[in-house]
């Protein structure tokens, strides 16, 4: 009995399984730890990155009431597609008034040209009248000179001499009046020509106003500035919108890129064309590739509304972030999973 007790489990050899498990865990942990350290030494990584694309706001260029909306939230649209139409009845009425005013201005020009033509004809008549009165005056002068000689020879009476004198005076007055009429008619020509020029300028201005009104009417139809997908609508039918107020945005679904904000201590070896790997937080199993296009010339803080001024107050050094633009390879292949604003983990091999 005593020999059996001395050979109890306490004297049995301990099992090596526990030691084997500990050693295996240490080796595996060491392997992955060393692997991670080596990867970190050969790569620069950041999770401060996101997908970017072009987002174009849809803005009305004229104020008015919304008549129809041709799209819904998150619809796909093509460039140039009609999105919203504003009520243009008031603009059309104003256009009709402007066109009537334009026709009235055209009639004014016709009247001014007719007046100029009449003045030109009258001027020709005045020139002919001058020639006639000049002949009459010359005849009266000759008659008066002849009658003076006859009166000196007592061949005619004093009354006949006086009559010839009156005829000469009358012819002289008519001759002077014809010159006055000619000067008056001549002075009217520049006035009438100026009135035509003024009417032409007024007509051109009215035409420009009409073209501007037609342009405003064309602005009542709002088209898509680019292809993409509609965001959330901020407008409904019957609503009054002001010119320049955003109705909704169009997200370009064909062009994407990555903006990664690396620490300033990480960008020393960055250069355009370097290969990049990244994953989307939404799709962590898909590894995408890209290339660095450019590194920003300023830190992200410099683009903020209130950039920090280290010269004022107490200075606390903070590591700055530098935006890096990354082009995506095979973007068409991954277009279905790319979304503007998605978070991204970026890795750049630097060794």
C-alpha positions in Angstrom: 0.0 0.0 0.0 2.8 2.4 0.8 4.5 1.7 -2.5 1.2 2.6 -4.3 1.0 5.9 -2.4 4.5 6.9 -3.3 3.7 6.4 -7.0 0.7 8.8 -6.8 0.0 11.5 -9.6 2.3 13.9 -7.7 5.3 11.7 -8.8 4.1 11.4 -12.4 5.8 13.6 -15.1 4.0 16.8 -15.9 2.4 17.0 -19.4 4.4 19.2 -21.9 1.2 20.4 -23.7 0.9 23.6 -21.7 4.5 24.5 -22.4 4.0 23.8 -26.1 0.9 26.1 -26.3 2.8 28.9 -24.5 5.8 28.6 -26.9 3.5 28.5 -29.9 1.6 31.7 -28.8 4.9 33.5 -28.2 6.3 32.5 -31.6 3.1 33.4 -33.5 2.8 36.7 -31.6 6.4 37.4 -32.2 6.1 36.6 -35.9 3.1 38.9 -36.4 4.7 41.6 -34.2 7.9 41.5 -36.2 5.9 41.5 -39.4 3.9 44.5 -38.3 7.1 46.4 -37.2 8.8 45.7 -40.5 5.7 46.8 -42.4 5.5 50.0 -40.3 9.2 50.7 -41.0 8.6 50.4 -44.8 5.3 52.1 -45.1 3.6 55.4 -44.1 0.0 54.9 -43.2 -3.0 57.1 -42.1 -6.7 56.6 -41.5 -7.3 60.4 -41.9 -8.5 60.1 -45.5 -11.7 60.1 -47.4 -13.1 59.7 -50.9 -13.6 62.9 -52.8 -15.5 63.8 -56.0 -17.0 66.8 -57.8 -20.2 68.1 -56.3 -21.9 70.8 -58.3 -24.7 72.8 -56.7 -27.8 73.5 -58.8 -28.7 77.2 -58.5 -31.5 79.2 -60.2 -30.2 82.3 -62.0 -33.6 84.1 -61.7 -36.2 84.3 -59.0 -39.6 82.7 -59.4 -42.1 80.0 -58.4 -41.2 76.4 -59.0 -43.5 75.1 -61.7 -42.3 71.5 -62.1 -39.5 69.3 -60.8 -38.3 66.5 -63.1 -36.1 64.5 -60.6 -36.4 62.9 -57.2 -33.9 62.4 -54.4 -30.8 60.4 -55.5 -31.8 60.0 -59.1 -29.2 59.6 -61.8 -29.1 62.4 -64.3 -27.2 63.3 -67.5 -25.4 66.5 -68.3 -27.9 69.0 -69.8 -31.0 67.1 -68.5 -33.9 69.3 -67.5 -34.2 69.3 -63.7 -36.5 72.2 -62.6 -38.7 74.6 -64.5 -39.8 77.9 -63.0 -43.0 79.8 -63.8 -42.2 82.2 -66.6 -45.6 83.7 -67.3 -44.7 87.1 -65.8 -41.4 87.1 -67.8 -43.3 86.3 -71.0 -45.7 89.2 -70.4 -42.8 91.6 -69.9 -41.3 90.3 -73.1 -44.5 91.1 -75.0 -44.4 94.6 -73.6 -40.8 95.1 -74.6 -41.5 93.8 -78.1 -44.4 96.3 -78.5 -42.1 99.1 -77.3 -39.5 97.9 -79.8 -42.0 98.2 -82.6 -43.0 101.7 -81.5 -39.3 102.6 -81.6 -39.1 101.3 -85.2 -42.0 103.5 -86.1 -40.2 106.5 -84.6 -37.2 105.8 -86.8 -39.5 105.6 -89.8 -41.0 109.0 -89.0 -37.6 110.5 -88.3 -36.3 109.3 -91.7 -39.4 110.6 -93.4 -38.9 114.0 -91.8 -35.3 114.1 -92.9 -36.4 113.2 -96.4 -39.0 116.0 -96.4 -36.3 118.5 -95.1 -33.9 117.4 -97.9 -36.6 117.9 -100.6 -37.5 121.3 -99.0 -33.8 122.2 -99.1 -33.7 121.5 -102.8 -36.8 123.7 -103.3 -35.2 126.5 -101.3 -32.1 126.4 -103.5 -34.4 126.6 -106.6 -36.2 129.5 -105.0 -32.9 131.3 -104.5 -32.1 131.0 -108.2 -35.5 132.4 -109.1 -35.4 135.3 -106.7 -31.9 136.1 -107.9 -33.1 136.3 -111.5 -36.0 138.5 -110.4 -33.7 140.7 -108.4 -31.3 141.1 -111.4 -34.2 142.0 -113.7 -35.5 144.5 -111.2 -32.1 146.1 -110.9 -31.8 146.4 -114.7 -35.3 147.9 -115.0 -34.6 150.4 -112.2 -31.3 151.4 -113.9 -33.0 151.8 -117.2 -35.9 153.8 -115.8 -33.4 156.1 -114.0 -31.9 157.0 -117.4 -35.3 157.4 -119.0 -36.4 159.6 -116.1 -33.3 161.8 -116.6 -34.3 162.2 -120.2 -37.8 162.9 -119.0 -39.1 159.9 -121.1 -41.1 158.5 -118.1 -42.9 159.8 -115.2 -41.7 159.9 -111.6 -44.3 157.3 -110.7 -42.9 154.8 -113.2 -39.5 155.3 -111.7 -40.8 154.8 -108.2 -42.6 151.6 -109.3 -39.4 150.2 -110.6 -37.7 151.1 -107.3 -40.4 149.3 -105.3 -40.1 146.3 -107.6 -36.3 146.2 -106.9 -36.8 146.5 -103.2 -39.4 143.7 -103.2 -37.1 141.4 -105.3 -34.2 142.1 -102.8 -36.4 141.2 -99.9 -37.5 138.0 -101.6 -33.9 137.2 -102.4 -32.9 137.7 -98.7 -35.9 135.7 -97.5 -35.0 132.8 -99.7 -31.5 132.7 -98.3 -33.0 132.7 -94.8 -35.3 129.8 -95.7 -32.3 128.0 -97.1 -30.2 128.5 -93.9 -33.2 127.4 -91.8 -33.8 124.3 -93.9 -30.0 123.5 -93.8 -29.9 123.7 -90.0 -32.8 121.3 -89.7 -30.9 118.5 -91.5 -28.3 117.9 -88.7 -31.1 118.0 -86.1 -33.1 115.4 -88.0 -30.0 113.3 -88.6 -29.2 113.4 -84.9 -32.8 112.4 -84.0 -32.4 109.4 -86.3 -29.1 108.4 -84.6 -30.8 108.8 -81.2 -33.7 106.7 -82.4 -31.3 104.0 -83.7 -29.5 104.0 -80.3 -32.8 103.7 -78.5 -33.9 100.8 -80.8 -30.6 99.0 -80.2 -31.0 99.4 -76.4 -34.6 98.1 -76.6 -33.3 95.1 -78.7 -30.7 94.4 -76.0 -33.3 94.6 -73.3 -35.4 92.1 -75.3 -32.4 89.7 -75.7 -31.7 90.0 -71.9 -35.4 89.2 -71.2 -35.2 86.2 -73.5 -32.1 85.1 -71.6 -34.0 85.4 -68.3 -36.8 83.3 -69.7 -34.2 80.6 -70.7 -32.9 80.7 -67.2 -36.4 79.6 -66.0 -35.4 76.1 -67.2 -32.7 74.7 -65.0 -30.5 72.0 -66.5 -28.0 69.6 -65.0 -24.4 71.1 -65.2 -22.9 67.6 -65.1 -23.8 63.9 -65.0 -24.1 62.3 -61.7 -26.6 61.6 -58.9 -29.0 64.0 -57.3 -28.6 64.6 -53.6 -31.4 65.5 -51.2 -33.8 68.0 -52.7 -34.3 71.3 -50.9 -37.2 72.5 -53.0 -40.8 71.5 -53.8 -43.3 72.5 -56.5 -45.0 75.9 -55.9 -42.1 77.2 -53.7 -40.7 80.6 -54.4 -36.9 80.5 -54.9 -34.5 83.3 -55.0 -31.8 83.6 -57.6 -28.6 81.9 -56.3 -30.3 79.8 -53.6 -29.2 76.2 -53.7 -31.9 73.7 -54.8 -29.9 70.5 -54.5 -26.5 69.2 -55.5 -25.3 66.8 -58.2 -22.6 64.3 -57.2 -20.3 63.2 -60.0 -20.3 59.4 -60.0 -17.6 59.0 -62.7 -14.7 60.8 -61.2 -13.3 59.9 -57.8 -10.0 60.5 -55.9 -8.6 60.2 -52.4 -7.5 63.0 -50.2 -5.3 61.6 -47.4 -4.1 63.9 -44.6 -0.7 62.7 -43.6 1.3 64.0 -40.7 4.1 66.4 -41.7 6.6 63.9 -40.4 5.4 61.3 -42.9 5.7 63.1 -46.2 9.5 63.4 -46.5 9.8 60.7 -49.2 6.5 61.3 -51.0 6.6 62.1 -54.7 4.1 62.2 -57.5 3.6 58.8 -59.1 4.3 56.7 -56.0 2.2 53.6 -55.6 -0.5 53.6 -52.9 -2.7 50.9 -51.4 -5.9 51.7 -49.5 -9.1 50.1 -48.2 -12.5 51.6 -47.6 -13.9 51.2 -44.1 -17.2 50.2 -45.7 -15.5 47.5 -47.7 -12.5 46.4 -45.7 -11.9 43.2 -47.8 -11.3 45.1 -51.0 -7.7 46.4 -51.4 -7.6 49.2 -54.0 -4.5 50.7 -55.6 -3.7 54.2 -56.7 -0.9 56.7 -57.2 0.0 60.0 -55.6 -0.9 62.8 -57.9 0.2 65.8 -55.8 1.1 66.9 -52.3 -0.5 70.1 -51.1 1.6 73.3 -50.8 0.0 74.1 -47.5 -1.2 72.3 -44.4 -4.8 71.7 -43.9 -4.9 74.2 -41.0 -4.0 77.0 -43.5 -7.3 76.4 -45.3 -9.5 76.6 -42.2 -11.8 79.6 -41.5 -9.5 80.8 -38.7 -5.9 79.7 -39.4 -3.8 79.3 -36.3 -1.3 82.1 -35.6 1.6 80.7 -33.6 3.0 84.2 -32.9 0.1 85.1 -30.6 -0.6 83.7 -27.1 1.1 80.6 -25.6 2.6 78.4 -28.3 1.7 74.7 -28.2 3.3 72.7 -30.9 0.9 70.4 -32.8 1.9 68.1 -35.6 0.3 69.4 -38.8 -1.5 67.4 -41.4 -0.7 67.8 -45.1 -3.3 66.9 -47.7 -2.1 64.4 -50.4 -4.2 63.8 -53.5 -4.3 60.2 -54.7 -5.6 58.9 -58.1 -7.5 55.6 -58.0 -6.5 52.9 -60.4 -9.3 51.1 -62.2 -11.9 53.5 -60.9 -14.6 52.1 -63.2 -14.1 48.7 -61.6 -14.8 50.0 -58.1 -17.4 52.7 -59.0 -20.2 50.8 -57.4 -18.5 50.9 -54.0 -17.0 54.4 -54.1 -19.0 57.1 -52.4 -17.9 60.7 -51.7 -17.0 61.1 -48.0 -16.2 57.4 -47.2 -13.4 56.9 -44.7 -10.2 55.3 -46.1 -7.1 53.7 -44.7 -4.1 54.6 -46.8 -0.7 52.9 -47.0 2.3 54.3 -49.0 5.4 52.1 -49.3 8.5 54.3 -48.9 11.2 51.6 -48.9 
